[in-house]
Amino acid sequence: MKAFRLDELEAERAANEGAYLQFLRERNMSVGLYALDAGSHDRQKPHPQDEVYFVVSGRASITIGLETTEVARGSVVYVPAGVAHKFHHISEDLRVLVVFSPPEA
């Protein structure tokens, strides 16, 4: 069994001074914690994997392709492989669990 605590993952991510911490990698998926502070800019590019975002905390908008929606704690968003997407108008520090399938390269 592999079990994780969000507070410990957040501390590890912050200690490594990065916006993203991959903490699980298996044959068919990988999982990470993505952090964007209020007012920051999301610079990610389309990924070759399908993604699922689960918003743990914070508030922002996300645009996927041509569609935009607001997200907050508890939101779950699917992003198909290869589709442009970005979080924006980040009004509260955003913490998001990200599931990639297949695993992120």
N, C-alpha and C positions, 0 to 999 in steps of 0.2 A: 504494500500500500504506500502511496505517496500522498501526503497531506501538507497543506500550506496555510499560513496565516497572512492575511493581507497586510497587517502592520509590519511584520517581518519582511515581507516582499518589498514594501514601500521603503523601509529603511535600507535594504540592500540596493534597491534601485537608486536611491538618493546618494548612497555612499559611492556608487560607481559613476555618479555625475552624468547619467544618461536619462533620456526621456523614456527609454524602453528597456525592460528586463525580461528576457525569455527565461522562464523558470521550469518549464516542462517540455520535453521533446520525446515523442514516441514515433513509432513507424508511420502512423497515419495522421498525426496532428502535432502541433506545438501550441503552447499557451504562454502568454506574456502579460506583463502589466505595463500599460502605456500611460504616461503622465504629461499633461499639458496644463501649465499654470494660467490663471485668468489673464486675458490680454495677450497671450502668446500666439504664435502662428504655427500651424500644422504643416510641415514641409514634406510629408510622405508622398510617395509616388505609387501608382497602381502596382499591385502585387500579382504574381502568377498563381497565387493560391486563393481559394475562397476564404472569407473571413467572417467571423461573428464577433461583434463588439457587445460586451455587457458593461453598462455604465455603473460603476460602484459608487461614485460620488461626483458632484459637480454639475455644471449646466453649460450647454453649448448648442450650436447648430451643427448639423453635418449635411454636406452635399455629396450625393452619390450619383454619378452621371449628371442628369439634368434635374434630379429631384432633391429637395431640401426639407429637412424636418428638424425639430428641436428635440434634444435629448437631455435627460436628467437621470438621477439615481433610479435604477431599475429598468431603464430602457435597454432593449436588445435590438441590434441592427445587423442585418446580413448584407455583406458586400461581395458580389460575384467577382471571381478572378478577372484581372485585367481592366476593371472599371475604375476610372478616376474617382477619388473621394478625398474629402478633407473636412476636419473639424474646423469651425470658425465661430466668431462672436462668442468666445469662451468667457463667460461672465463669472464663473466660479471655477476654482481649481478642479480640473477634470482628471479622474482616475478611471481607467477602462481596462477590463480584462479582454484580451484578444486571443481568439482561437483561430489558428491557421490550419487548413486541411487542403492538401498534404502539408507536412511541416514546412515552416519558413526556411528558406535556404540560408 
